Structures are given as C-alpha cells and as structure tokens.
Amino acid sequence: MKLLIVEDDTRTAEYLRKGLREAGFTVAIASRGDDGLHLAATGGYELVVLDVMLPGRDGWSVLTELRATGRQTPVLFLTAADAVTDRVRGLELGADDYLVKPFAFSEFLARVRSVLRRGAARQKDVLRVADLEVDTVRLVASRAGCKLDLTPKEFGLIALLARRAGDVLSRTVIAEQVWDMNFDSDSNVVDVHVRRLRAKVDDPFPTKLIHTVRGVGYALEDRG
C-alpha cells in the first residue's frame, strides 16, 4: 500500500518512512505543502500523513484543497499543533484522524491501520483470488488456509497483483507501485521477486495463480 508523508522535518519524515517500510508499506515523502498537495492529488496514495506547519502551503490549506476537489483520500494529521481548537479544525476540514507530536510509533502505526480500515476511499480489507486471501490491513496472506511466510516486499507485490486481479501489470507499473522507483529495463528486481513469490504462493499448490504474459508482465488470476 502506498502512503504519502508530508513533513518538513527530515528526521521525523525518515523515522516514519523507515518504520512504515518495515511494516510493509511503500512510502513517499514531500517536505513542502504545495508539493504534498500535488502528489496527494495525482499519486494514487491510499493515505496521506500531513503536518500543519509546512513551507509553501500549510496543512490546513492542503486538506481543504483536496476535499474541495472531491478527493476522499484518507488524511491523518501528525502535528505539534496540540490545542483542542486545532484538533477540531482538522477534523472539521475532513481529516480522518489527528495525532499530536511527540508520539509513540506503535500508536501512530495503529492509527494508520485504523484509518485505512474505515477510510471512505479504502479498498476491500481482504482480497480473495481462488483460495488465496490477502489481508491488506493486517498485512498477512494465506492460501488454502495456510499462512504464507512473505517478506514485506513480497507482500506488497502479492497485494498489488490481488488488488488488480485479472489485469496484466507491466514490470514498470510493479516497480513504481511496490518499490516506488523508476524501472530500469536492465534490472531484474521484479522478475527475481516474482520467482520468489511463486515459490511460496504457487509451487506448493496444484492450481497456479501467478501467470507470465510474455513481453508484457504478470497477472494474478484463477485460470482453472
């Protein structure tokens, strides 16, 4: 799942990115409010973590513009603005939650998962393809009732394929969504991870779900 952090304090932003990546999320950072607004409006993120005091454009303005243009991407304010009036303002502007700095990362992560569960624009919590189940909130996957031992990147890959089940996804799209990187045609990172994922998702089972579309990319579907 892709998250956006709009935070001008570099240490805080990197701390959050490290922790969220370890929890299985793909994370991008914007240090200015205007840049954050652009990314939030165009980047297809599933949650925006937003500070209030930002250069270029403050967090209040970013959220107001997002909601004014009809975008319902869940927003979690994470800010030192701790007055009750600030919290009320954030929620009335359309934020899904409000957490005050300083904070414990465990609480922050719990808030993120809670917002993703109840957010108006969220995807289904559990994705199913044949006997494969992918829980995008608990970040676990299972097949035929057996839990799969996946790395964070492998989970991100299977979640993307399950969310787009039946679609053929190019290596470029996969690299952008799972690794948040521009795809280098000489890189085999996607192919390597697909092979490793197949060893866990497909090899132990008679029905294969991950399919190669030669010259294009990969698809997850039940062709049985």
Stockholm file with secondary structure:
# STOCKHOLM 1.0

chainA/1-224         MKLLIVEDDTRTAEYLRKGLREAGFTVAIASRGDDGLHLAATGGYELVVLDVMLPGRDGWSVLTELRATGRQTPVLFLTAADAVTDRVRGLELGADDYLVKPFAFSEFLARVRSVLRRGAARQKDVLRVADLEVDTVRLVASRAGCKLDLTPKEFGLIALLARRAGDVLSRTVIAEQVWDMNFDSDSNVVDVHVRRLRAKVDDPFPTKLIHTVRGVGYALEDRG
#=GR chainA/1-224 SS CEEEEECSCHHHHHHHHHHHHHTTCEEEEESSHHHHHHHHHHSCCSEEEECSSCSSSCHHHHHHHHHHTTCCCCEEEEESCCCHHHHHHHHHHTCSEEEESSCCHHHHHHHHHHHHHHCTTCCCSEEEETTEEEETTTTEEEETTEECCCCHHHHHHHHHHHHTTTSCEEHHHHIIIIICSCCCTTCCHHHHHHHHHHHHHTTTSSSCCEEEETTTEEEECCCC
#=GC SS_cons         CEEEEECSCHHHHHHHHHHHHHTTCEEEEESSHHHHHHHHHHSCCSEEEECSSCSSSCHHHHHHHHHHTTCCCCEEEEESCCCHHHHHHHHHHTCSEEEESSCCHHHHHHHHHHHHHHCTTCCCSEEEETTEEEETTTTEEEETTEECCCCHHHHHHHHHHHHTTTSCEEHHHHIIIIICSCCCTTCCHHHHHHHHHHHHHTTTSSSCCEEEETTTEEEECCCC
//
